[in-house]
Amino acid sequence: MEADAKVDAGVALTIGGHNGRSIQLSLSNTRTNMSFTNKPSVALTLDQVMEIVDQLSPADTLKVAKHIKKKNKDADLDDLIAIFSKVKMSEKEMTAIVEDVRAERYAREKARYAGR
């Protein structure tokens, strides 16, 4: 069973190792991490994390970068969902807007290719 305490202004990074083992690194500026998990947890500074990432193979560095990108995309998607969940619109209204935009794009493309 795993449960991690929430850390304000912190970053957690899990790096996969050999034989299915992984290392969880956490960086916190405000509080101490409390971890109730069977994974080892080490508090590191940002510079230490950067040094560790620099020591990774190119493939593992790419995995770290993809993980960070995914977290950012997930946060962006959550923001969009929060914004658009407040918009009340029927399916009929949405379909009409989509059809209008499609018609505008089609007309623009048609005019663009007609001029050639």
BELMO-V157173 format. One record per pair of residues at least 6 apart in sequence whose ideal C-beta (glycine too) atoms are under 8 Angstrom apart, sorted by the first residue. I is the first residue (numbers start at 1). J is the second residue. Records with the same first field share a line. If there is no record, write none. Layout:
I = J ; J
//
This chain:
1 = 36 ; 37
2 = 36 ; 37 ; 38 ; 39
3 = 36 ; 37
4 = 12 ; 33 ; 34 ; 35 ; 36 ; 37
5 = 33 ; 34 ; 35 ; 36
7 = 26 ; 28 ; 30 ; 31 ; 33
8 = 28 ; 30 ; 31
9 = 28 ; 29 ; 30
10 = 26 ; 27 ; 28 ; 29 ; 30 ; 31 ; 33
11 = 26 ; 27 ; 28 ; 46 ; 49
12 = 24 ; 25 ; 26 ; 27
13 = 24 ; 25 ; 26 ; 27 ; 49 ; 64 ; 67
14 = 22 ; 23 ; 24 ; 25 ; 39
15 = 22 ; 23 ; 25 ; 52 ; 56 ; 60 ; 64
16 = 22 ; 60 ; 63
17 = 23
22 = 39
23 = 39 ; 40 ; 42
24 = 35 ; 37 ; 39 ; 40 ; 41 ; 42
25 = 41 ; 42 ; 44 ; 49 ; 52
26 = 33 ; 35 ; 41 ; 42 ; 43 ; 44
27 = 43 ; 44 ; 45 ; 46 ; 49
28 = 43
32 = 43
33 = 41 ; 43
35 = 41
44 = 52
53 = 61 ; 64
56 = 64
//
